[in-house]
Amino acid sequence: MKRTSILAFAAGVTSTAALALLIAAGPDHSHDHDDHGHDMNAATHQPDIEAETETEFDMMAEIAKLSTPGANHQALGIMIGDWSVKTSFSMGPDAPPTEGEGTMTVQWVLGKRYVQSHFKSEVFGQPFEGIGYIGYDIAHEEYVSSWMDTMSTKITHMTGNEEDGDALVMQGISTTPMGDNPMKIITKFNDANSWTDTFFDKMPGSDEWTQSGTIVYTRIIED
């Protein structure tokens, strides 16, 4: 659906809701006419209509502002493309890392408001597949993401922002056999063709962040 259609629909909804509220909460005008049927309040109705119209325009302007992609969305464009992936994760602080390889395809969706990632690899010898979305919430001024994969029935949500000018730091809650734990992912772009996600967890009973793994992405460039 075109943006103009969405805004037109939103305007219709806004106008209908406003009209319903006015009808429900407004005063009784059944006696506002004289014996000849003339509207005695006609002179006072025009300012009310103008105020309603101005409010609708203000609401539409705010809707347009909150729905228009900006610089924070454009910054995600560096992720678009096909990537080869190398993973390294440890099951515990003293456990050796388990390494793997895979691929990921990243593309824009919904008018470049969000980035969709489709990840494929193997985990413990089994096929693994995941889908993620990331975007920027203008109203709350933060990046937001969601992730789902074949090793869980949970959708993991994370929020965060840029830190130190060159890193995107996202935090959320991971669900493991040991329970729900705080998790953090720090994303750093090495250059236009390489970036790294570093994963951290807070283990039960600890307030310290423990590094649990890394994923290194290298752009697949066709000859």
C-alpha positions as CSV (number, residue, x, y, z in Angstrom):
1,M,0.0,0.0,0.0
2,K,1.3,3.5,-0.9
3,R,2.3,5.9,1.9
4,T,-0.4,8.3,0.8
5,S,-3.0,5.6,1.1
6,I,-1.8,4.8,4.6
7,L,-1.9,8.4,5.7
8,A,-5.4,8.8,4.2
9,F,-6.6,5.8,6.1
10,A,-5.1,7.1,9.3
11,A,-6.7,10.5,8.7
12,G,-10.1,8.8,8.3
13,V,-9.6,6.8,11.5
14,T,-8.6,10.0,13.4
15,S,-11.5,12.0,12.1
16,T,-14.0,9.2,12.9
17,A,-12.6,8.8,16.4
18,A,-12.7,12.5,17.0
19,L,-16.3,12.8,15.8
20,A,-17.4,9.9,18.0
21,L,-15.8,11.5,21.1
22,L,-17.5,14.8,20.3
23,I,-20.9,13.1,20.0
24,A,-20.5,11.1,23.1
25,A,-19.1,13.9,25.3
26,G,-20.7,17.0,23.8
27,P,-23.5,19.0,25.3
28,D,-27.2,18.5,24.4
29,H,-27.9,20.7,21.5
30,S,-31.6,19.7,21.1
31,H,-32.8,23.1,22.3
32,D,-30.3,25.3,20.4
33,H,-32.9,26.3,17.8
34,D,-35.5,29.0,18.0
35,D,-39.2,28.6,17.2
36,H,-38.4,29.2,13.5
37,G,-35.8,26.4,13.4
38,H,-32.8,28.7,13.2
39,D,-29.5,27.6,14.8
40,M,-28.9,30.0,17.7
41,N,-25.3,28.8,18.1
42,A,-24.3,29.0,14.4
43,A,-21.9,31.8,15.1
44,T,-20.0,29.8,17.7
45,H,-19.8,26.5,15.7
46,Q,-17.2,27.8,13.2
47,P,-14.3,28.2,15.7
48,D,-15.0,24.6,17.0
49,I,-14.7,23.2,13.5
50,E,-11.5,25.1,12.9
51,A,-10.0,23.8,16.1
52,E,-11.0,20.2,15.2
53,T,-9.4,20.6,11.8
54,E,-6.2,22.0,13.2
55,T,-6.0,19.1,15.7
56,E,-6.4,16.6,12.9
57,F,-3.7,18.3,10.9
58,D,-1.4,18.2,14.0
59,M,-2.0,14.5,14.5
60,M,-1.4,13.8,10.8
61,A,1.9,15.7,10.9
62,E,3.0,13.7,14.0
63,I,2.0,10.4,12.3
64,A,4.1,11.4,9.3
65,K,7.0,12.3,11.5
66,L,6.9,9.0,13.4
67,S,6.6,6.9,10.2
68,T,9.3,8.5,8.0
69,P,12.6,6.7,8.0
70,G,15.6,8.9,8.9
71,A,19.3,8.9,9.4
72,N,19.2,6.1,12.0
73,H,17.4,3.8,9.6
74,Q,19.8,4.7,6.7
75,A,22.7,3.7,9.0
76,L,21.4,0.1,8.9
77,G,21.9,0.0,5.2
78,I,25.5,-1.2,5.6
79,M,24.1,-4.6,6.6
80,I,22.2,-5.1,3.4
81,G,23.6,-8.0,1.3
82,D,24.8,-11.6,1.4
83,W,27.3,-12.6,4.1
84,S,29.4,-15.6,5.0
85,V,29.4,-16.2,8.7
86,K,31.8,-17.7,11.3
87,T,30.5,-18.4,14.7
88,S,32.3,-19.2,18.0
89,F,30.3,-19.9,21.2
90,S,31.1,-21.4,24.6
91,M,28.7,-23.2,26.8
92,G,30.4,-21.8,29.9
93,P,33.4,-19.7,31.1
94,D,35.7,-22.7,31.2
95,A,34.3,-24.6,28.2
96,P,36.2,-24.6,24.9
97,P,34.4,-22.7,22.1
98,T,32.3,-24.5,19.5
99,E,32.9,-23.0,16.1
100,G,30.8,-23.1,13.0
101,E,30.1,-21.5,9.6
102,G,27.0,-20.3,7.9
103,T,25.4,-17.7,5.6
104,M,23.1,-14.7,6.1
105,T,21.0,-12.7,3.7
106,V,20.0,-9.2,4.8
107,Q,17.4,-7.0,3.0
108,W,15.2,-4.0,3.6
109,V,11.5,-4.5,4.3
110,L,8.5,-2.2,4.7
111,G,9.8,0.7,2.8
112,K,13.3,0.7,4.4
113,R,11.9,1.0,7.9
114,Y,13.3,-2.3,9.0
115,V,16.1,-4.7,8.1
116,Q,15.4,-8.4,7.9
117,S,18.1,-11.0,8.4
118,H,17.8,-14.7,7.3
119,F,20.5,-16.8,9.0
120,K,21.5,-20.4,8.2
121,S,24.1,-22.6,9.7
122,E,24.6,-25.8,11.8
123,V,24.6,-26.1,15.6
124,F,25.8,-29.3,17.2
125,G,25.6,-31.0,13.9
126,Q,22.0,-30.0,13.3
127,P,20.6,-27.5,10.8
128,F,19.9,-24.1,12.4
129,E,17.9,-21.3,10.9
130,G,16.9,-17.9,12.3
131,I,15.1,-14.7,11.2
132,G,15.7,-11.3,12.8
133,Y,14.4,-7.8,12.4
134,I,16.0,-4.5,13.4
135,G,14.8,-0.9,13.1
136,Y,14.8,2.4,14.8
137,D,11.9,3.5,17.0
138,I,11.7,7.3,16.4
139,A,9.1,7.9,19.2
140,H,11.4,6.2,21.9
141,E,14.7,7.2,20.2
142,E,16.2,3.7,20.3
143,Y,17.0,0.7,18.1
144,V,14.7,-2.2,18.5
145,S,15.1,-5.8,17.3
146,S,13.4,-9.2,17.4
147,W,14.9,-12.7,16.8
148,M,13.4,-16.1,16.3
149,D,15.1,-19.4,15.4
150,T,14.7,-23.2,15.2
151,M,16.3,-23.8,18.7
152,S,13.6,-22.0,20.5
153,T,9.9,-21.1,20.5
154,K,10.6,-17.7,22.0
155,I,10.9,-14.4,20.2
156,T,13.7,-12.4,21.7
157,H,13.3,-8.7,21.9
158,M,16.2,-6.3,22.4
159,T,16.6,-2.5,22.5
160,G,19.7,-0.3,22.5
161,N,21.6,2.6,20.9
162,E,25.0,3.6,19.6
163,E,27.8,3.9,22.1
164,D,31.3,5.3,21.7
165,G,30.4,6.4,18.1
166,D,31.2,3.1,16.5
167,A,29.3,0.4,18.3
168,L,25.6,-0.6,18.5
169,V,24.8,-2.0,21.9
170,M,21.6,-4.0,22.3
171,Q,20.3,-5.6,25.5
172,G,17.5,-8.1,26.2
173,I,16.6,-11.3,28.0
174,S,17.7,-14.7,26.8
175,T,16.0,-17.9,27.8
176,T,18.3,-20.9,28.5
177,P,17.9,-24.2,30.3
178,M,19.1,-22.4,33.4
179,G,16.4,-19.8,33.1
180,D,16.1,-16.2,31.9
181,N,19.3,-14.2,31.8
182,P,20.2,-10.7,30.7
183,M,22.1,-10.7,27.4
184,K,24.0,-8.0,25.4
185,I,25.2,-7.9,21.9
186,I,27.8,-5.4,20.8
187,T,27.9,-4.8,17.0
188,K,31.0,-3.2,15.5
189,F,31.5,-2.6,11.8
190,N,35.1,-3.1,10.8
191,D,34.5,-1.7,7.3
192,A,31.9,-1.8,4.6
193,N,32.4,-5.5,4.1
194,S,32.9,-6.9,7.6
195,W,31.3,-6.6,11.0
196,T,31.3,-8.5,14.3
197,D,28.7,-9.3,16.9
198,T,30.1,-10.0,20.4
199,F,27.7,-11.7,22.8
200,F,27.6,-11.3,26.6
201,D,25.5,-12.9,29.3
202,K,25.0,-12.4,33.0
203,M,25.0,-15.8,34.5
204,P,22.6,-16.7,37.4
205,G,23.9,-15.2,40.7
206,S,26.3,-12.8,38.9
207,D,26.1,-9.1,38.0
208,E,29.1,-9.3,35.7
209,W,28.9,-9.6,31.9
210,T,30.6,-12.7,30.6
211,Q,31.5,-13.0,27.0
212,S,29.8,-16.1,25.5
213,G,30.5,-15.9,21.8
214,T,31.2,-14.0,18.6
215,I,29.8,-14.0,15.1
216,V,32.0,-12.5,12.3
217,Y,30.3,-11.5,9.0
218,T,32.2,-11.1,5.7
219,R,30.4,-9.8,2.7
220,I,30.1,-12.2,-0.2
221,I,31.2,-10.3,-3.3
222,E,30.4,-11.9,-6.6
223,D,33.2,-11.9,-9.2
